[in-house]
Amino acid sequence: MPFIGNQPALSYTSFAKQDFSTSATTSYTLDNPVANANELALFINFVRQEPTTAYSASGTTLTLTSATASSDDMYCVYLGKAVQTVNPPNASVGTSQLADNAVTTAKITDANITSAKLASGVLPTNTPAWSAYLSSDQTVSNATVTKILFNTELIDTDNAYDNSTNYRFTVPSGKGGNYYVHASVRNGTSTDFDSFYLYIKKNGSDFLFASMVSYFRETRELNNVVPLVAGDYLEAFVFHSAGNSINMTGSSTTPFATHFSGFKLT
């Protein structure tokens, strides 16, 4: 059918319903005015009543032929009052009715980005995640591969980082995937020396590696995206050739001088 001007949007229609508190009377007040009884479908004890015979209606006055009892259940549906909207009723749209890429909003909280209109588990949560730091200086002997004891946790979503015994992150059961991992150590010595190495080992073997000539209070960082499976564990180590022991800088007031962190991407 042709239209002049803008074509009207589709409407979704529902009929207004009114419940009554019954008593021993024939007179009730309608929430919405009507022209006559035919604009109402009246039900008493779930049985539909005949308009103009069992009841009459005009304006907001509903009059019954016979009085109700207080135990009766009575309600009406306004046949002449359709509630229409260009939007479908709440919770009536399923996945198949949504166009691809239609949901574009998200909620951002202090630490997480969560879905606004998506079911739980549809978006990745980037967990497990951990972040631990060295709370005080750790002495590292010359020419010795030494594990850094990141002993204070900032984040440990799945209780997967051991900050007291092995100082390692272990991938929990069912949480294998691609992980972003990062380690940073700060050389606290006041002299320069030839070599300074930072390792991330997986399951006790060299995995990621970075090296540099070390200068006064230099920081060495290492990061990458790596595939891990359940049970894999990661630890951070350093090696140097200063000729004597040096300290890895640790601090409880500036925890990111020497730290170890990561999270699951996918």
N, C-alpha and C positions, 0 to 999 in steps of 0.2 A: 504494500500500500504506500503511495507517495506521500511525502510530508512537505509542508511549506516551512522553511526555516530549519532550525536544528532538530534532528531526530531525537525524541525523548529517550532517556535511559530506561533500561529494563527495570521493572519493579518486582519486589518480592513481597508477597501479601500474607498477612496473618490476621485473624479476626480477634477483636477484643473480647475478653471473657471477664465476667464478674461473679464472684462467690458471695452468697448471702449468709448472714447469721440469722437462722430461722427462729421463729417464736409462734405462739398461737394467734396469728393475725393473717389478714388478707392483703395488707398494704405494705409495700416496700418501695424504697427509693433507688432509682437507677443512677449509675455513675455518669451515663451519657444519655442525652435526650433522644427520643425516637418519635416518629410520626404516628405509628400504630403498632399493634401487637405482631404484625407480620415481619417487623424488623428485628424480632427477637426469636431465638430458639431457647425455650425455657425447659430445664430439666429438674424434676423433683425425684429424689431417690434414684437417679440415673435413668429415669423414664421421661422421654420427651413429651411435653404437653401440647395440646392443640391450641393454636392461636385463636383468639376471639371467643373460644368456648371455655377453655380452662383459665384463661387470663386475658386481660386487656391492658393496653399501655398507651400512654400519651405523655409527651414531654419526659420528665424524670419520674413519673408515677407509674408503678406497676401494681395492678389490682388482680387478685386471684379470685376465682369463683368459690373455692373452698379454702378455709384457713389451714395453714400448715401447723405442724407440731414442732416443738423445739428440737426434737431428735431427727427431723428431716434434713436431708442434704439437698441444697438447691443452688443452682447456678444458671447463668444465661450466657449465650453467645450473641454478640451484636452482629447480625447478618448485614446490616446496612452500614456498619462502621468498620471499614477495612483499614488496618494500619499498614502503610506502605513506606518503603525506603528504597533508595537506589543501591544500598549495600545489603548483602545477604545477612541473615541473622547471625548472631555470635555463635562461634563453634560449629557452623554449618558447612564450612569449606574444608575439603580434604586435599591431600597432596596432588591428586590428579587434576584438580581445578586450578592449581597455581602454575603460572607460566615459568619456564626456566629463568633463573637469575632474578626472580621477582622480589625475593627477600634481600634487602640491602642494608638493614639497620642492625646494630649490635650494641650491647651494653658494655661500657668500660668502667671497671672498678679500680680500686687502688692497685691491685696486683694482677688482675686477670681481665681478659676480654672474653665475654660469654655471649652466646647466641640470644637474640631477643625473641624470635618466633620459631626457632628450630628445636626439634626434640633433643633430649639429652643424648650425648654421644655422637651426634651428627658431625660436629666440629671437633677437631683435636683440642685437647686441653693443655698440651705441652708439659705434661707430667709423665714420669717422674722428673723432678727438678731439684737441684741441690746447689748450695753455695756455702763454702767453709773458708775460714781464714786462719792464719797463724797469729795467735794473740800476743806472743812475745818472741824475741829473737831466738833463732835456732842456729847453733854452731854447726858448720859443715867443714869436715876435715879436707885437707888438700888431696887432690887426685883420688877422690873416693866418691863413688856413686852413692848418693844419700837420699833417702826418702824424706820429703818434707811433711811434717806432722801438722797438717791443717786441723787444728784441734777445737775450733769453735764454729758452730753452725749458725748460719743466717737463715737458710732455707733447707728443708729436707721433707718434701711433700709425701714421700712414700717410705720414710724411715729406711732409706737405702744407702745412706752415707754413714760410715763408721768413723766417728771422730775421737775415739778413745783407745782403740786397740790396733787396727790395721790401717786406719786413715785412708780409706778407699771408698769409691762408689761402686756398688754392685747392682747390675740390672735385675730388677725383681722379676718373678715369674709372670709370664704373659705380657711383659713390657718391652720386648725387643723392638728395634726399629732404628731409625736414623736419629742420631743425637748430635747436638752442638756441644762441644766441650772446650773449656778454656782454663788455662793456668797462667799465673803471673807470679814471679819471684823478684825480690829486690835485693841486690848485693849491697850489704851495709858497710863494706870496708871503705877506708879513706884513701886507698892506693889503687892504681891501675894494674892489670895483669893480662896475660895472653888469652886465656880461654875461659868461657863460662857457658855451660850447656844446661838446657832444660829438657826433660823427657816427660812424656806421658806414656806409661807402660800399660799394656792390656794383658791381663792374666799372667803378669810377671815378665813379659817380653816387651822389648822396645816397640813402640807403636807410632808415636809422634815425637818429633825431635826439632829443636831449634838451638842454634849456637851463635856466639858473638865474641868479639874482643871486649872485655869488660873494663869499663871506666869507673871513676869515682861514683859510688852509689847509683849504679845503673840498674834498670828494670828490664827483665827479659819476659816476653809474653809469647804464648803459643795457643792457637785455636784452630779448630777445623770441624767439619761435619763428617761423622763416621758412622758406619753401620755396626750395631751391637745386637747380641742375642741375650736371652735370659741367662744369668749366671756369669756373664762377662764382668770383670772388675777392672777399674782404672785407678792408677796411682800416679803421683807426680814425684819426680826425682831431679836432683841437680848434680852437676860435676864441675869442678873448677881447677885451675892450675895456678892459684895465687902464690904457692910456695909455703903457705901456712894457713891455718884455719881462718875462715871468715864467717860472718853472721848473715843469715837471711833475715831481713827486717820483718819483725812482727809487731803488731800493736793492737790494743783493744780500742783505741780512740780513732785510728785510721785503718780499719780492717781490710782495705783493698790494696795495701802495699804488697802483701803476699797472700794470694787466694787461689781457690780451685773451685770451679763451678761448671754447670752444664744443665741441659734439659732435652727432653725428647721432642723432636720436630714432627715426625710422622711415624 
